[in-house]
């Protein structure tokens, strides 16, 4: 299929782009469904379902190992990643250092 893009107006090109994007999404959706069917078939050949293989028992991302603990309540910990918890900010404001709260 040959389309002379030089002869199309800007509006026609914009519409063509939208149509192509829509067609690509449709192709991707069909291919994903086909891949899922193939994976399901392969799992069933071994006596499993996809849900059994990748369902609720799938490994979850680790939140990291706690590096700091609240001296007043050791159950409150922080890994050192993300925002500092309120208890840590309060302890730092009171003059404590991060080293004071290291586990």
Secondary structure as GFF3:
##gff-version 3
##sequence-region A 1 103
A	DSSP	three_ten_helix	5	7	.	.	.	ID=ss1
A	DSSP	alpha_helix	10	45	.	.	.	ID=ss2
A	DSSP	alpha_helix	50	54	.	.	.	ID=ss3
A	DSSP	beta_strand	68	70	.	.	.	ID=ss4
A	DSSP	beta_strand	73	78	.	.	.	ID=ss5
A	DSSP	alpha_helix	86	93	.	.	.	ID=ss6
A	DSSP	three_ten_helix	98	101	.	.	.	ID=ss7
###
